[in-house]
Amino acid sequence: MTDIWFASYLALWALVLVEGALIFVLMRELGVRLLKSSAEVISRDGLAVGTELPRVEAVTVEDRQTLIAPAPGRQLLLVFGSRRCQPCRTLAPDLNRFAHLHSPRLDALFVVDDNASGAGDTARDLGLRVPVVASRSAMDAYGVRVTPFAFILGEDSRVRAKGLASGEAGLRTLLSQADARAREDKNDAGTTHTSGEIDGSHAKEGIESWAR
């Protein structure tokens, strides 16, 4: 009888362990799906690619008024963040390196939902070597809900790429997307121009035929 009881006891514990393992696997899978879903939802935040920038004012750390916009002929990497945001703190050295490496082709700007004093504190606390500006309306205007969130803006003041600023690799991905978008826009412009030339040529032929 004792042997039967002991065997039943072991079988019961084996069943509990198996159930525990199954629950762990199921919860892990659920967590992965939730994280993936959250990332996809967040990636849809912000102004849509191709959207022209809203006119948004900000203040510099010196308390000077400025506009959030690309300089003429330059792209702009715009990163929204906060000194209380741990991922922003982790991003800061990557952002510094990325901005320095790509300075020949784009400028970088870090935007905080604060005042001039808060912008200065953020720059010091995070060790940022890119310009920091403060704006109480920028996050709403750009549709940003989580930080760090980044946009790459083209020379035409339109959004070329956007997404979570997840380290230097994430910034490189955004830049690649922006470059691809720029090529598409250039090709579209070339196609439109060629189509216009063809239509014009047909019109000219029609006029000459009518004249004859």
PyMOL CGO cylinders between C-alpha atoms (Angstrom):
from pymol import cmd
from pymol.cgo import CYLINDER

trace = [
    CYLINDER, 0.00, 0.00, 0.00, 2.83, 2.35, 0.84, 0.3, 1, 1, 1, 1, 1, 1,
    CYLINDER, 2.83, 2.35, 0.84, 4.43, 1.72, -2.55, 0.3, 1, 1, 1, 1, 1, 1,
    CYLINDER, 4.43, 1.72, -2.55, 1.18, 2.53, -4.34, 0.3, 1, 1, 1, 1, 1, 1,
    CYLINDER, 1.18, 2.53, -4.34, 0.78, 5.75, -2.34, 0.3, 1, 1, 1, 1, 1, 1,
    CYLINDER, 0.78, 5.75, -2.34, 4.38, 6.77, -3.04, 0.3, 1, 1, 1, 1, 1, 1,
    CYLINDER, 4.38, 6.77, -3.04, 3.98, 6.08, -6.77, 0.3, 1, 1, 1, 1, 1, 1,
    CYLINDER, 3.98, 6.08, -6.77, 0.77, 8.10, -6.84, 0.3, 1, 1, 1, 1, 1, 1,
    CYLINDER, 0.77, 8.10, -6.84, 2.54, 10.94, -5.03, 0.3, 1, 1, 1, 1, 1, 1,
    CYLINDER, 2.54, 10.94, -5.03, 5.36, 10.96, -7.60, 0.3, 1, 1, 1, 1, 1, 1,
    CYLINDER, 5.36, 10.96, -7.60, 2.89, 10.81, -10.50, 0.3, 1, 1, 1, 1, 1, 1,
    CYLINDER, 2.89, 10.81, -10.50, 0.97, 13.74, -9.05, 0.3, 1, 1, 1, 1, 1, 1,
    CYLINDER, 0.97, 13.74, -9.05, 4.11, 15.85, -8.74, 0.3, 1, 1, 1, 1, 1, 1,
    CYLINDER, 4.11, 15.85, -8.74, 5.16, 14.89, -12.27, 0.3, 1, 1, 1, 1, 1, 1,
    CYLINDER, 5.16, 14.89, -12.27, 1.76, 16.07, -13.50, 0.3, 1, 1, 1, 1, 1, 1,
    CYLINDER, 1.76, 16.07, -13.50, 2.14, 19.35, -11.60, 0.3, 1, 1, 1, 1, 1, 1,
    CYLINDER, 2.14, 19.35, -11.60, 5.59, 19.93, -13.09, 0.3, 1, 1, 1, 1, 1, 1,
    CYLINDER, 5.59, 19.93, -13.09, 4.34, 19.20, -16.62, 0.3, 1, 1, 1, 1, 1, 1,
    CYLINDER, 4.34, 19.20, -16.62, 1.40, 21.58, -16.15, 0.3, 1, 1, 1, 1, 1, 1,
    CYLINDER, 1.40, 21.58, -16.15, 3.76, 24.23, -14.78, 0.3, 1, 1, 1, 1, 1, 1,
    CYLINDER, 3.76, 24.23, -14.78, 6.04, 23.88, -17.81, 0.3, 1, 1, 1, 1, 1, 1,
    CYLINDER, 6.04, 23.88, -17.81, 3.08, 24.16, -20.18, 0.3, 1, 1, 1, 1, 1, 1,
    CYLINDER, 3.08, 24.16, -20.18, 1.79, 27.26, -18.40, 0.3, 1, 1, 1, 1, 1, 1,
    CYLINDER, 1.79, 27.26, -18.40, 5.26, 28.83, -18.58, 0.3, 1, 1, 1, 1, 1, 1,
    CYLINDER, 5.26, 28.83, -18.58, 5.52, 28.17, -22.33, 0.3, 1, 1, 1, 1, 1, 1,
    CYLINDER, 5.52, 28.17, -22.33, 2.03, 29.53, -22.94, 0.3, 1, 1, 1, 1, 1, 1,
    CYLINDER, 2.03, 29.53, -22.94, 2.65, 32.67, -20.86, 0.3, 1, 1, 1, 1, 1, 1,
    CYLINDER, 2.65, 32.67, -20.86, 5.97, 33.25, -22.60, 0.3, 1, 1, 1, 1, 1, 1,
    CYLINDER, 5.97, 33.25, -22.60, 4.31, 32.95, -26.01, 0.3, 1, 1, 1, 1, 1, 1,
    CYLINDER, 4.31, 32.95, -26.01, 1.56, 35.32, -24.91, 0.3, 1, 1, 1, 1, 1, 1,
    CYLINDER, 1.56, 35.32, -24.91, 4.16, 37.81, -23.66, 0.3, 1, 1, 1, 1, 1, 1,
    CYLINDER, 4.16, 37.81, -23.66, 6.06, 37.68, -26.96, 0.3, 1, 1, 1, 1, 1, 1,
    CYLINDER, 6.06, 37.68, -26.96, 2.86, 38.25, -28.91, 0.3, 1, 1, 1, 1, 1, 1,
    CYLINDER, 2.86, 38.25, -28.91, 1.85, 41.15, -26.67, 0.3, 1, 1, 1, 1, 1, 1,
    CYLINDER, 1.85, 41.15, -26.67, 5.28, 42.76, -27.00, 0.3, 1, 1, 1, 1, 1, 1,
    CYLINDER, 5.28, 42.76, -27.00, 5.20, 42.34, -30.77, 0.3, 1, 1, 1, 1, 1, 1,
    CYLINDER, 5.20, 42.34, -30.77, 1.71, 43.77, -30.93, 0.3, 1, 1, 1, 1, 1, 1,
    CYLINDER, 1.71, 43.77, -30.93, 2.71, 46.72, -28.71, 0.3, 1, 1, 1, 1, 1, 1,
    CYLINDER, 2.71, 46.72, -28.71, 5.77, 47.44, -30.87, 0.3, 1, 1, 1, 1, 1, 1,
    CYLINDER, 5.77, 47.44, -30.87, 3.62, 47.38, -34.01, 0.3, 1, 1, 1, 1, 1, 1,
    CYLINDER, 3.62, 47.38, -34.01, 1.09, 49.74, -32.45, 0.3, 1, 1, 1, 1, 1, 1,
    CYLINDER, 1.09, 49.74, -32.45, 3.81, 52.12, -31.27, 0.3, 1, 1, 1, 1, 1, 1,
    CYLINDER, 3.81, 52.12, -31.27, 5.46, 52.06, -34.71, 0.3, 1, 1, 1, 1, 1, 1,
    CYLINDER, 5.46, 52.06, -34.71, 2.20, 53.49, -36.10, 0.3, 1, 1, 1, 1, 1, 1,
    CYLINDER, 2.20, 53.49, -36.10, 2.43, 56.48, -33.74, 0.3, 1, 1, 1, 1, 1, 1,
    CYLINDER, 2.43, 56.48, -33.74, 3.47, 59.86, -34.99, 0.3, 1, 1, 1, 1, 1, 1,
    CYLINDER, 3.47, 59.86, -34.99, 2.91, 61.76, -38.21, 0.3, 1, 1, 1, 1, 1, 1,
    CYLINDER, 2.91, 61.76, -38.21, 2.55, 59.50, -41.24, 0.3, 1, 1, 1, 1, 1, 1,
    CYLINDER, 2.55, 59.50, -41.24, 5.47, 59.20, -43.63, 0.3, 1, 1, 1, 1, 1, 1,
    CYLINDER, 5.47, 59.20, -43.63, 5.09, 61.81, -46.35, 0.3, 1, 1, 1, 1, 1, 1,
    CYLINDER, 5.09, 61.81, -46.35, 3.30, 64.28, -44.08, 0.3, 1, 1, 1, 1, 1, 1,
    CYLINDER, 3.30, 64.28, -44.08, 4.45, 67.89, -44.19, 0.3, 1, 1, 1, 1, 1, 1,
    CYLINDER, 4.45, 67.89, -44.19, 5.70, 69.18, -40.85, 0.3, 1, 1, 1, 1, 1, 1,
    CYLINDER, 5.70, 69.18, -40.85, 3.42, 71.28, -38.68, 0.3, 1, 1, 1, 1, 1, 1,
    CYLINDER, 3.42, 71.28, -38.68, 4.74, 74.67, -37.65, 0.3, 1, 1, 1, 1, 1, 1,
    CYLINDER, 4.74, 74.67, -37.65, 5.95, 74.10, -34.08, 0.3, 1, 1, 1, 1, 1, 1,
    CYLINDER, 5.95, 74.10, -34.08, 7.86, 76.59, -31.95, 0.3, 1, 1, 1, 1, 1, 1,
    CYLINDER, 7.86, 76.59, -31.95, 10.40, 75.65, -29.29, 0.3, 1, 1, 1, 1, 1, 1,
    CYLINDER, 10.40, 75.65, -29.29, 12.95, 77.27, -27.02, 0.3, 1, 1, 1, 1, 1, 1,
    CYLINDER, 12.95, 77.27, -27.02, 16.66, 76.53, -26.82, 0.3, 1, 1, 1, 1, 1, 1,
    CYLINDER, 16.66, 76.53, -26.82, 18.61, 75.97, -23.61, 0.3, 1, 1, 1, 1, 1, 1,
    CYLINDER, 18.61, 75.97, -23.61, 19.51, 79.68, -23.87, 0.3, 1, 1, 1, 1, 1, 1,
    CYLINDER, 19.51, 79.68, -23.87, 15.75, 80.46, -23.85, 0.3, 1, 1, 1, 1, 1, 1,
    CYLINDER, 15.75, 80.46, -23.85, 15.73, 81.64, -27.47, 0.3, 1, 1, 1, 1, 1, 1,
    CYLINDER, 15.73, 81.64, -27.47, 12.69, 81.03, -29.67, 0.3, 1, 1, 1, 1, 1, 1,
    CYLINDER, 12.69, 81.03, -29.67, 13.19, 78.71, -32.63, 0.3, 1, 1, 1, 1, 1, 1,
    CYLINDER, 13.19, 78.71, -32.63, 11.20, 76.61, -35.08, 0.3, 1, 1, 1, 1, 1, 1,
    CYLINDER, 11.20, 76.61, -35.08, 11.45, 72.81, -35.27, 0.3, 1, 1, 1, 1, 1, 1,
    CYLINDER, 11.45, 72.81, -35.27, 12.31, 72.41, -38.94, 0.3, 1, 1, 1, 1, 1, 1,
    CYLINDER, 12.31, 72.41, -38.94, 15.19, 71.22, -41.15, 0.3, 1, 1, 1, 1, 1, 1,
    CYLINDER, 15.19, 71.22, -41.15, 17.80, 73.77, -42.19, 0.3, 1, 1, 1, 1, 1, 1,
    CYLINDER, 17.80, 73.77, -42.19, 17.72, 74.57, -45.93, 0.3, 1, 1, 1, 1, 1, 1,
    CYLINDER, 17.72, 74.57, -45.93, 19.12, 71.66, -47.95, 0.3, 1, 1, 1, 1, 1, 1,
    CYLINDER, 19.12, 71.66, -47.95, 19.56, 69.44, -44.86, 0.3, 1, 1, 1, 1, 1, 1,
    CYLINDER, 19.56, 69.44, -44.86, 17.81, 66.43, -43.40, 0.3, 1, 1, 1, 1, 1, 1,
    CYLINDER, 17.81, 66.43, -43.40, 16.87, 66.50, -39.71, 0.3, 1, 1, 1, 1, 1, 1,
    CYLINDER, 16.87, 66.50, -39.71, 16.89, 63.65, -37.20, 0.3, 1, 1, 1, 1, 1, 1,
    CYLINDER, 16.89, 63.65, -37.20, 14.32, 64.63, -34.59, 0.3, 1, 1, 1, 1, 1, 1,
    CYLINDER, 14.32, 64.63, -34.59, 14.30, 62.63, -31.34, 0.3, 1, 1, 1, 1, 1, 1,
    CYLINDER, 14.30, 62.63, -31.34, 11.65, 63.09, -28.65, 0.3, 1, 1, 1, 1, 1, 1,
    CYLINDER, 11.65, 63.09, -28.65, 12.78, 62.16, -25.17, 0.3, 1, 1, 1, 1, 1, 1,
    CYLINDER, 12.78, 62.16, -25.17, 13.00, 63.00, -21.48, 0.3, 1, 1, 1, 1, 1, 1,
    CYLINDER, 13.00, 63.00, -21.48, 15.63, 62.92, -18.76, 0.3, 1, 1, 1, 1, 1, 1,
    CYLINDER, 15.63, 62.92, -18.76, 13.27, 60.70, -16.73, 0.3, 1, 1, 1, 1, 1, 1,
    CYLINDER, 13.27, 60.70, -16.73, 13.16, 58.16, -19.57, 0.3, 1, 1, 1, 1, 1, 1,
    CYLINDER, 13.16, 58.16, -19.57, 15.67, 55.34, -18.96, 0.3, 1, 1, 1, 1, 1, 1,
    CYLINDER, 15.67, 55.34, -18.96, 15.71, 54.22, -22.63, 0.3, 1, 1, 1, 1, 1, 1,
    CYLINDER, 15.71, 54.22, -22.63, 16.53, 57.84, -23.52, 0.3, 1, 1, 1, 1, 1, 1,
    CYLINDER, 16.53, 57.84, -23.52, 19.49, 57.71, -21.15, 0.3, 1, 1, 1, 1, 1, 1,
    CYLINDER, 19.49, 57.71, -21.15, 20.66, 54.49, -22.81, 0.3, 1, 1, 1, 1, 1, 1,
    CYLINDER, 20.66, 54.49, -22.81, 20.17, 56.03, -26.26, 0.3, 1, 1, 1, 1, 1, 1,
    CYLINDER, 20.17, 56.03, -26.26, 22.16, 59.22, -25.56, 0.3, 1, 1, 1, 1, 1, 1,
    CYLINDER, 22.16, 59.22, -25.56, 25.70, 57.94, -26.32, 0.3, 1, 1, 1, 1, 1, 1,
    CYLINDER, 25.70, 57.94, -26.32, 24.44, 56.14, -29.44, 0.3, 1, 1, 1, 1, 1, 1,
    CYLINDER, 24.44, 56.14, -29.44, 22.70, 59.31, -30.59, 0.3, 1, 1, 1, 1, 1, 1,
    CYLINDER, 22.70, 59.31, -30.59, 25.87, 61.33, -30.03, 0.3, 1, 1, 1, 1, 1, 1,
    CYLINDER, 25.87, 61.33, -30.03, 27.93, 58.90, -32.14, 0.3, 1, 1, 1, 1, 1, 1,
    CYLINDER, 27.93, 58.90, -32.14, 25.30, 58.60, -34.85, 0.3, 1, 1, 1, 1, 1, 1,
    CYLINDER, 25.30, 58.60, -34.85, 24.84, 62.36, -35.17, 0.3, 1, 1, 1, 1, 1, 1,
    CYLINDER, 24.84, 62.36, -35.17, 28.60, 62.91, -35.38, 0.3, 1, 1, 1, 1, 1, 1,
    CYLINDER, 28.60, 62.91, -35.38, 29.08, 60.13, -37.96, 0.3, 1, 1, 1, 1, 1, 1,
    CYLINDER, 29.08, 60.13, -37.96, 26.30, 61.41, -40.22, 0.3, 1, 1, 1, 1, 1, 1,
    CYLINDER, 26.30, 61.41, -40.22, 26.79, 65.14, -39.63, 0.3, 1, 1, 1, 1, 1, 1,
    CYLINDER, 26.79, 65.14, -39.63, 27.78, 65.74, -43.29, 0.3, 1, 1, 1, 1, 1, 1,
    CYLINDER, 27.78, 65.74, -43.29, 24.27, 64.74, -44.41, 0.3, 1, 1, 1, 1, 1, 1,
    CYLINDER, 24.27, 64.74, -44.41, 21.89, 65.50, -41.54, 0.3, 1, 1, 1, 1, 1, 1,
    CYLINDER, 21.89, 65.50, -41.54, 21.41, 67.51, -38.37, 0.3, 1, 1, 1, 1, 1, 1,
    CYLINDER, 21.41, 67.51, -38.37, 20.10, 66.10, -35.09, 0.3, 1, 1, 1, 1, 1, 1,
    CYLINDER, 20.10, 66.10, -35.09, 17.78, 67.66, -32.52, 0.3, 1, 1, 1, 1, 1, 1,
    CYLINDER, 17.78, 67.66, -32.52, 16.55, 66.31, -29.18, 0.3, 1, 1, 1, 1, 1, 1,
    CYLINDER, 16.55, 66.31, -29.18, 13.13, 67.61, -28.10, 0.3, 1, 1, 1, 1, 1, 1,
    CYLINDER, 13.13, 67.61, -28.10, 11.75, 67.55, -24.54, 0.3, 1, 1, 1, 1, 1, 1,
    CYLINDER, 11.75, 67.55, -24.54, 8.29, 68.40, -23.25, 0.3, 1, 1, 1, 1, 1, 1,
    CYLINDER, 8.29, 68.40, -23.25, 9.62, 71.05, -20.85, 0.3, 1, 1, 1, 1, 1, 1,
    CYLINDER, 9.62, 71.05, -20.85, 10.95, 74.60, -20.63, 0.3, 1, 1, 1, 1, 1, 1,
    CYLINDER, 10.95, 74.60, -20.63, 14.39, 76.03, -21.42, 0.3, 1, 1, 1, 1, 1, 1,
    CYLINDER, 14.39, 76.03, -21.42, 15.73, 75.17, -17.98, 0.3, 1, 1, 1, 1, 1, 1,
    CYLINDER, 15.73, 75.17, -17.98, 14.47, 71.60, -18.33, 0.3, 1, 1, 1, 1, 1, 1,
    CYLINDER, 14.47, 71.60, -18.33, 16.11, 71.32, -21.74, 0.3, 1, 1, 1, 1, 1, 1,
    CYLINDER, 16.11, 71.32, -21.74, 19.43, 72.34, -20.23, 0.3, 1, 1, 1, 1, 1, 1,
    CYLINDER, 19.43, 72.34, -20.23, 19.05, 69.86, -17.37, 0.3, 1, 1, 1, 1, 1, 1,
    CYLINDER, 19.05, 69.86, -17.37, 18.24, 67.09, -19.86, 0.3, 1, 1, 1, 1, 1, 1,
    CYLINDER, 18.24, 67.09, -19.86, 21.30, 67.88, -21.97, 0.3, 1, 1, 1, 1, 1, 1,
    CYLINDER, 21.30, 67.88, -21.97, 23.54, 67.72, -18.90, 0.3, 1, 1, 1, 1, 1, 1,
    CYLINDER, 23.54, 67.72, -18.90, 21.93, 64.70, -17.26, 0.3, 1, 1, 1, 1, 1, 1,
    CYLINDER, 21.93, 64.70, -17.26, 21.98, 62.58, -20.42, 0.3, 1, 1, 1, 1, 1, 1,
    CYLINDER, 21.98, 62.58, -20.42, 25.33, 63.86, -21.65, 0.3, 1, 1, 1, 1, 1, 1,
    CYLINDER, 25.33, 63.86, -21.65, 23.85, 64.90, -24.99, 0.3, 1, 1, 1, 1, 1, 1,
    CYLINDER, 23.85, 64.90, -24.99, 26.13, 66.56, -27.52, 0.3, 1, 1, 1, 1, 1, 1,
    CYLINDER, 26.13, 66.56, -27.52, 23.32, 67.35, -29.96, 0.3, 1, 1, 1, 1, 1, 1,
    CYLINDER, 23.32, 67.35, -29.96, 21.18, 70.48, -29.60, 0.3, 1, 1, 1, 1, 1, 1,
    CYLINDER, 21.18, 70.48, -29.60, 18.29, 70.16, -27.14, 0.3, 1, 1, 1, 1, 1, 1,
    CYLINDER, 18.29, 70.16, -27.14, 15.13, 72.24, -27.36, 0.3, 1, 1, 1, 1, 1, 1,
    CYLINDER, 15.13, 72.24, -27.36, 11.96, 72.36, -25.29, 0.3, 1, 1, 1, 1, 1, 1,
    CYLINDER, 11.96, 72.36, -25.29, 8.37, 72.56, -26.51, 0.3, 1, 1, 1, 1, 1, 1,
    CYLINDER, 8.37, 72.56, -26.51, 5.11, 72.02, -24.66, 0.3, 1, 1, 1, 1, 1, 1,
    CYLINDER, 5.11, 72.02, -24.66, 3.20, 71.39, -27.89, 0.3, 1, 1, 1, 1, 1, 1,
    CYLINDER, 3.20, 71.39, -27.89, 5.59, 69.40, -30.08, 0.3, 1, 1, 1, 1, 1, 1,
    CYLINDER, 5.59, 69.40, -30.08, 4.69, 65.91, -28.83, 0.3, 1, 1, 1, 1, 1, 1,
    CYLINDER, 4.69, 65.91, -28.83, 0.99, 66.49, -29.49, 0.3, 1, 1, 1, 1, 1, 1,
    CYLINDER, 0.99, 66.49, -29.49, 1.67, 68.13, -32.85, 0.3, 1, 1, 1, 1, 1, 1,
    CYLINDER, 1.67, 68.13, -32.85, 3.80, 65.17, -33.96, 0.3, 1, 1, 1, 1, 1, 1,
    CYLINDER, 3.80, 65.17, -33.96, 1.50, 62.55, -32.42, 0.3, 1, 1, 1, 1, 1, 1,
    CYLINDER, 1.50, 62.55, -32.42, 4.17, 61.13, -30.10, 0.3, 1, 1, 1, 1, 1, 1,
    CYLINDER, 4.17, 61.13, -30.10, 3.03, 59.04, -27.09, 0.3, 1, 1, 1, 1, 1, 1,
    CYLINDER, 3.03, 59.04, -27.09, 6.19, 57.18, -26.05, 0.3, 1, 1, 1, 1, 1, 1,
    CYLINDER, 6.19, 57.18, -26.05, 9.86, 58.10, -25.88, 0.3, 1, 1, 1, 1, 1, 1,
    CYLINDER, 9.86, 58.10, -25.88, 12.44, 57.90, -27.28, 0.3, 1, 1, 1, 1, 1, 1,
    CYLINDER, 12.44, 57.90, -27.28, 10.64, 58.33, -30.62, 0.3, 1, 1, 1, 1, 1, 1,
    CYLINDER, 10.64, 58.33, -30.62, 12.38, 59.62, -33.73, 0.3, 1, 1, 1, 1, 1, 1,
    CYLINDER, 12.38, 59.62, -33.73, 11.58, 61.14, -37.09, 0.3, 1, 1, 1, 1, 1, 1,
    CYLINDER, 11.58, 61.14, -37.09, 13.85, 61.78, -40.04, 0.3, 1, 1, 1, 1, 1, 1,
    CYLINDER, 13.85, 61.78, -40.04, 12.65, 64.84, -41.92, 0.3, 1, 1, 1, 1, 1, 1,
    CYLINDER, 12.65, 64.84, -41.92, 13.61, 65.55, -45.51, 0.3, 1, 1, 1, 1, 1, 1,
    CYLINDER, 13.61, 65.55, -45.51, 14.88, 68.77, -47.02, 0.3, 1, 1, 1, 1, 1, 1,
    CYLINDER, 14.88, 68.77, -47.02, 11.29, 69.33, -48.19, 0.3, 1, 1, 1, 1, 1, 1,
    CYLINDER, 11.29, 69.33, -48.19, 10.08, 69.36, -44.54, 0.3, 1, 1, 1, 1, 1, 1,
    CYLINDER, 10.08, 69.36, -44.54, 8.22, 66.06, -44.93, 0.3, 1, 1, 1, 1, 1, 1,
    CYLINDER, 8.22, 66.06, -44.93, 8.49, 62.95, -42.78, 0.3, 1, 1, 1, 1, 1, 1,
    CYLINDER, 8.49, 62.95, -42.78, 10.71, 60.36, -44.48, 0.3, 1, 1, 1, 1, 1, 1,
    CYLINDER, 10.71, 60.36, -44.48, 10.95, 57.82, -41.66, 0.3, 1, 1, 1, 1, 1, 1,
    CYLINDER, 10.95, 57.82, -41.66, 9.74, 57.39, -38.09, 0.3, 1, 1, 1, 1, 1, 1,
    CYLINDER, 9.74, 57.39, -38.09, 9.81, 54.88, -35.24, 0.3, 1, 1, 1, 1, 1, 1,
    CYLINDER, 9.81, 54.88, -35.24, 11.17, 54.04, -31.82, 0.3, 1, 1, 1, 1, 1, 1,
    CYLINDER, 11.17, 54.04, -31.82, 14.76, 55.20, -31.41, 0.3, 1, 1, 1, 1, 1, 1,
    CYLINDER, 14.76, 55.20, -31.41, 16.12, 51.83, -30.27, 0.3, 1, 1, 1, 1, 1, 1,
    CYLINDER, 16.12, 51.83, -30.27, 19.85, 52.45, -30.15, 0.3, 1, 1, 1, 1, 1, 1,
    CYLINDER, 19.85, 52.45, -30.15, 22.31, 53.09, -32.95, 0.3, 1, 1, 1, 1, 1, 1,
    CYLINDER, 22.31, 53.09, -32.95, 21.03, 50.11, -34.95, 0.3, 1, 1, 1, 1, 1, 1,
    CYLINDER, 21.03, 50.11, -34.95, 17.51, 51.52, -34.82, 0.3, 1, 1, 1, 1, 1, 1,
    CYLINDER, 17.51, 51.52, -34.82, 18.73, 54.93, -35.95, 0.3, 1, 1, 1, 1, 1, 1,
    CYLINDER, 18.73, 54.93, -35.95, 20.57, 53.32, -38.88, 0.3, 1, 1, 1, 1, 1, 1,
    CYLINDER, 20.57, 53.32, -38.88, 17.37, 51.53, -39.86, 0.3, 1, 1, 1, 1, 1, 1,
    CYLINDER, 17.37, 51.53, -39.86, 15.46, 54.81, -39.83, 0.3, 1, 1, 1, 1, 1, 1,
    CYLINDER, 15.46, 54.81, -39.83, 18.12, 56.45, -41.99, 0.3, 1, 1, 1, 1, 1, 1,
    CYLINDER, 18.12, 56.45, -41.99, 17.96, 53.57, -44.48, 0.3, 1, 1, 1, 1, 1, 1,
    CYLINDER, 17.96, 53.57, -44.48, 14.19, 53.95, -44.64, 0.3, 1, 1, 1, 1, 1, 1,
    CYLINDER, 14.19, 53.95, -44.64, 14.55, 57.70, -45.16, 0.3, 1, 1, 1, 1, 1, 1,
    CYLINDER, 14.55, 57.70, -45.16, 17.03, 57.14, -47.99, 0.3, 1, 1, 1, 1, 1, 1,
    CYLINDER, 17.03, 57.14, -47.99, 14.67, 54.64, -49.63, 0.3, 1, 1, 1, 1, 1, 1,
    CYLINDER, 14.67, 54.64, -49.63, 11.82, 57.14, -49.35, 0.3, 1, 1, 1, 1, 1, 1,
    CYLINDER, 11.82, 57.14, -49.35, 13.97, 59.87, -50.89, 0.3, 1, 1, 1, 1, 1, 1,
    CYLINDER, 13.97, 59.87, -50.89, 14.79, 57.60, -53.84, 0.3, 1, 1, 1, 1, 1, 1,
    CYLINDER, 14.79, 57.60, -53.84, 11.11, 56.78, -54.33, 0.3, 1, 1, 1, 1, 1, 1,
    CYLINDER, 11.11, 56.78, -54.33, 10.20, 60.47, -54.30, 0.3, 1, 1, 1, 1, 1, 1,
    CYLINDER, 10.20, 60.47, -54.30, 12.95, 61.20, -56.82, 0.3, 1, 1, 1, 1, 1, 1,
    CYLINDER, 12.95, 61.20, -56.82, 11.80, 58.39, -59.11, 0.3, 1, 1, 1, 1, 1, 1,
    CYLINDER, 11.80, 58.39, -59.11, 8.18, 59.53, -58.84, 0.3, 1, 1, 1, 1, 1, 1,
    CYLINDER, 8.18, 59.53, -58.84, 9.21, 63.07, -59.72, 0.3, 1, 1, 1, 1, 1, 1,
    CYLINDER, 9.21, 63.07, -59.72, 11.20, 61.79, -62.70, 0.3, 1, 1, 1, 1, 1, 1,
    CYLINDER, 11.20, 61.79, -62.70, 8.26, 59.70, -63.90, 0.3, 1, 1, 1, 1, 1, 1,
    CYLINDER, 8.26, 59.70, -63.90, 5.91, 62.67, -63.63, 0.3, 1, 1, 1, 1, 1, 1,
    CYLINDER, 5.91, 62.67, -63.63, 8.37, 64.85, -65.53, 0.3, 1, 1, 1, 1, 1, 1,
    CYLINDER, 8.37, 64.85, -65.53, 8.80, 62.28, -68.30, 0.3, 1, 1, 1, 1, 1, 1,
    CYLINDER, 8.80, 62.28, -68.30, 5.04, 61.82, -68.56, 0.3, 1, 1, 1, 1, 1, 1,
    CYLINDER, 5.04, 61.82, -68.56, 4.63, 65.57, -68.89, 0.3, 1, 1, 1, 1, 1, 1,
    CYLINDER, 4.63, 65.57, -68.89, 7.19, 65.67, -71.69, 0.3, 1, 1, 1, 1, 1, 1,
    CYLINDER, 7.19, 65.67, -71.69, 5.41, 62.86, -73.55, 0.3, 1, 1, 1, 1, 1, 1,
    CYLINDER, 5.41, 62.86, -73.55, 2.02, 64.54, -73.17, 0.3, 1, 1, 1, 1, 1, 1,
    CYLINDER, 2.02, 64.54, -73.17, 3.52, 67.79, -74.39, 0.3, 1, 1, 1, 1, 1, 1,
    CYLINDER, 3.52, 67.79, -74.39, 5.05, 66.06, -77.41, 0.3, 1, 1, 1, 1, 1, 1,
    CYLINDER, 5.05, 66.06, -77.41, 1.70, 64.48, -78.29, 0.3, 1, 1, 1, 1, 1, 1,
    CYLINDER, 1.70, 64.48, -78.29, 0.00, 67.84, -77.97, 0.3, 1, 1, 1, 1, 1, 1,
    CYLINDER, 0.00, 67.84, -77.97, 2.57, 69.44, -80.24, 0.3, 1, 1, 1, 1, 1, 1,
    CYLINDER, 2.57, 69.44, -80.24, 2.10, 66.71, -82.85, 0.3, 1, 1, 1, 1, 1, 1,
    CYLINDER, 2.10, 66.71, -82.85, -1.65, 67.21, -82.72, 0.3, 1, 1, 1, 1, 1, 1,
    CYLINDER, -1.65, 67.21, -82.72, -1.34, 70.96, -83.26, 0.3, 1, 1, 1, 1, 1, 1,
    CYLINDER, -1.34, 70.96, -83.26, 1.03, 70.47, -86.22, 0.3, 1, 1, 1, 1, 1, 1,
    CYLINDER, 1.03, 70.47, -86.22, -1.32, 67.89, -87.75, 0.3, 1, 1, 1, 1, 1, 1,
    CYLINDER, -1.32, 67.89, -87.75, -4.27, 70.28, -87.36, 0.3, 1, 1, 1, 1, 1, 1,
    CYLINDER, -4.27, 70.28, -87.36, -2.27, 73.11, -88.92, 0.3, 1, 1, 1, 1, 1, 1,
    CYLINDER, -2.27, 73.11, -88.92, -1.50, 70.99, -91.98, 0.3, 1, 1, 1, 1, 1, 1,
]
cmd.load_cgo(trace, "trace")
